[in-house]
């Protein structure tokens, strides 16, 4: 930021301060989150190491490493950085570098997971938002730890999501779960410890600690045509990477927008308040009121953008990577 200020001062003269206030959220904000993710990956690979499936060593060193990695990947900074790159290869590679084995063309959302090394995701899997995963069989909410009364001999158990499976919003995966090929877990599905979901089956919710089986998967000709078209687009490098580039550029632009509101507040207050006289009173009164006005303007602009970009949300089956899909993702970036 200091170098940016000096460069703007030389290049823009009297306008340097205003430009600095407006540009700094994009420069500082994006680099801050990216640098934090890089730090988490380096700590995981150089200090913490792998979390292998199997019995877990009862030592303070192992417990500390597991605790430290959990604090890093569950921190606000890491989660915000991951939210920037939802449904992109960038997020997929973040999880790969943390140890997860993820196939090609996976639509990945933010995963709440500590033991990344125990996760295997095959090709063409689609995740919804807010997926929670646990591979630790020693956790008190697992059946083995509860029935045995102690956690001796227990450890990490693998999770496997097979090719073409779908796990929708707010699913919870317990240790040792396997989801078969093209199986669908609906919203809020509880995948109980050691569960196996057969290929082409649909489950959802939870009943007495287990998910509810709905039916085997079957689709109409129209839905199959949509699915076949989406798979062709997934295998088309031009379509896939164009979509990823659109989301990454949009995320880098949209992520610091909320921070811009604060910088605008201080830029305006700084312009009108002198350090002489009653500057402290002006600061205490002016900042909250001005922030309220700017936040209200931001909300109104978001409402206007919704009606301009999307219009009215309509129920129905829509194709992946269509113009509507682009507009929908654009609204999610700014929401």
C-alpha positions, 0 to 999 in steps of 0.5 A: 500500500505504501508503494501504491501511495508513492506511485499515485502521488507521483502520477496523479498529484492532487487526486492521489488521496481520492484514488488511493482510498478507492483503489486500496480495497481491491489491492489490499483486500484481494492480496490479503485473502490470497496471501492468507490461503497461501500461508495456510497451505504452506503450514499444512504441507511443511509443518502439519503434514498428512492426516492418514486414514486409520488409527490415530496416534494419541500424542500431544503433537498430533492433537496440536497439529489437528487443532491448529489446522482446524483453527486455520481452515475454519477461520473467517479469513480462510472461509472468506477467501474460499467464498471468493472462488466458489465453483471454480478450479481455484477453489478445487486446487486450494483443497487439492493442495491441502491434501484432498483428492479431487477429480476433473470438472468438479463443481465445488463449493466451500467445504467445512472439513479439517481432514482433507487428506481423507477426502476423495472426490471423483470426476463430475461431482457437484456440491451445493453450499455449506457442506459439512464433513468429518473424518474423525471417528473419535469425535463424540458425536460418532457411533463408535466413540459413543458405544465404546466409551473411549476413543482408543484405536479409533482414528480418521476414516475416509470419505468417498464421493464417486463419479457424477454424484450430487451433494446439495446444500447443507449436507453433513458427512460423517466418517466412512461414508461412500456415495455411489456413482450418480447418487443424489443427496438432497438438501440437509441430508445426514450421511451417517457414519459408515453409510453407503449410498447406492448408485442412482439413488436419491436420499434426503434429510434425516430420520432417527439419525439416518437419511431418508431414501426417496427413490431411484433416479429416473428422468424425462427425455427433456431432463436427460437432454439438459444433463447430456448438454451440461456434460458436453459443456463440462468436457469442452475446455473453451466453455469450462475455462471461460466460465472459470475466468468469468467467475474469478474476475467477477470475484476479484472485483466484487469481493472488496465492494463492502470494504469500499463503503468504509473507505468512502466514508473515511475519505469523505469525512477526511475531506470535510473534517479538520483536525482543528476544533471539533473534529472528534465530534464530527468524526463520531457523528459523521461516520455512522450517519454517512455509513448508513447512507452509503450502505442504504445506497448499496442495498438499493443498487443491489436491488436494482441490479437484481431486476436488471440482471435477473428479473424474476426468478422462475422455477424450472430446469435450466442448463448449466453454463447458459446465459441465465447461469452466468447472470445467476452467478453474477448476482451471487458474487455481489449478494 
